[in-house]
C-alpha cells in the first residue's frame, strides 16, 4: 500500500509515552505506533457506526431481509449424501 507523509502535533506527555513504547520495542518507530493507533481507532468508529445503523433497523424488516432467498436453501436441508 502506498504511504503518504503527514505532520502531527501532540503534547509532550503523549510524545514521551509514545517514545517509551518505541524504546521498549513495542513498536519499531513512532510512525508505526501512530499508524496502528489511527487504524485501530478508525475500525472502532466504523464498528460503532455499523452498530448504530443496525440498531435503527426495523426487526420485522431485518428478519425479512435475512430470510430473503432462503427458501431454496431450506429446500435443500438436510443435505442428501
JOWO-V866508 format. One record per residue. RES is the residue in three letters. OMEGA is omega in degrees with one decimal (none if undefined). D_LAST is the distance of its C-alpha to the last C-alpha in Angstrom with 1 decimal. Layout:
BEGIN
res=RES omega=OMEGA d_last=D_LAST
res=RES omega=OMEGA d_last=D_LAST
END
This chain:
BEGIN
res=UNK omega=178.6 d_last=45.3
res=UNK omega=179.9 d_last=48.9
res=UNK omega=176.6 d_last=51.3
res=UNK omega=177.9 d_last=54.4
res=UNK omega=175.7 d_last=57.4
res=UNK omega=174.7 d_last=58.6
res=UNK omega=177.7 d_last=61.4
res=UNK omega=175.8 d_last=61.1
res=UNK omega=175.8 d_last=63.6
res=UNK omega=-178.7 d_last=63.0
res=UNK omega=-174.4 d_last=65.3
res=UNK omega=-179.8 d_last=66.6
res=UNK omega=178.6 d_last=64.9
res=UNK omega=179.0 d_last=61.4
res=UNK omega=177.9 d_last=62.3
res=UNK omega=178.9 d_last=63.5
res=UNK omega=178.3 d_last=60.3
res=UNK omega=179.5 d_last=58.3
res=UNK omega=177.9 d_last=60.5
res=UNK omega=178.2 d_last=60.0
res=UNK omega=177.8 d_last=56.2
res=UNK omega=179.5 d_last=56.9
res=UNK omega=179.1 d_last=59.4
res=UNK omega=177.2 d_last=57.0
res=UNK omega=171.5 d_last=54.4
res=UNK omega=175.1 d_last=51.9
res=UNK omega=-179.3 d_last=52.0
res=UNK omega=-179.2 d_last=53.4
res=UNK omega=-180.0 d_last=55.7
res=UNK omega=-176.4 d_last=56.7
res=UNK omega=-179.2 d_last=54.8
res=UNK omega=179.6 d_last=51.4
res=UNK omega=-178.9 d_last=52.1
res=UNK omega=178.8 d_last=53.0
res=UNK omega=179.6 d_last=50.1
res=UNK omega=-179.7 d_last=47.6
res=UNK omega=-179.8 d_last=49.4
res=UNK omega=179.0 d_last=49.4
res=UNK omega=179.5 d_last=45.7
res=UNK omega=-180.0 d_last=44.9
res=UNK omega=179.0 d_last=47.1
res=UNK omega=178.1 d_last=45.6
res=UNK omega=179.3 d_last=42.0
res=UNK omega=179.0 d_last=43.2
res=UNK omega=178.6 d_last=45.1
res=UNK omega=178.4 d_last=42.1
res=UNK omega=179.1 d_last=39.9
res=UNK omega=179.1 d_last=42.7
res=UNK omega=178.6 d_last=43.0
res=UNK omega=179.3 d_last=39.2
res=UNK omega=177.7 d_last=39.4
res=UNK omega=179.8 d_last=42.5
res=UNK omega=178.4 d_last=40.8
res=UNK omega=-179.7 d_last=37.8
res=UNK omega=-179.7 d_last=40.1
res=UNK omega=-179.5 d_last=41.7
res=UNK omega=173.8 d_last=38.5
res=UNK omega=-176.2 d_last=38.6
res=UNK omega=-179.8 d_last=35.8
res=UNK omega=179.1 d_last=34.9
res=UNK omega=179.1 d_last=34.8
res=UNK omega=179.3 d_last=32.8
res=UNK omega=179.5 d_last=30.1
res=UNK omega=178.8 d_last=30.1
res=UNK omega=-178.9 d_last=29.7
res=UNK omega=-177.5 d_last=26.9
res=UNK omega=-178.6 d_last=25.0
res=UNK omega=179.1 d_last=25.9
res=UNK omega=-178.3 d_last=23.0
res=UNK omega=-177.4 d_last=20.5
res=UNK omega=-179.9 d_last=20.0
res=UNK omega=-179.5 d_last=17.5
res=UNK omega=-179.6 d_last=15.5
res=UNK omega=177.8 d_last=15.8
res=UNK omega=-178.7 d_last=14.5
res=UNK omega=-177.5 d_last=11.2
res=UNK omega=-9.3 d_last=11.2
res=UNK omega=-178.5 d_last=9.4
res=UNK omega=178.4 d_last=6.4
res=UNK omega=-177.7 d_last=3.8
res=UNK omega=none d_last=0.0
END
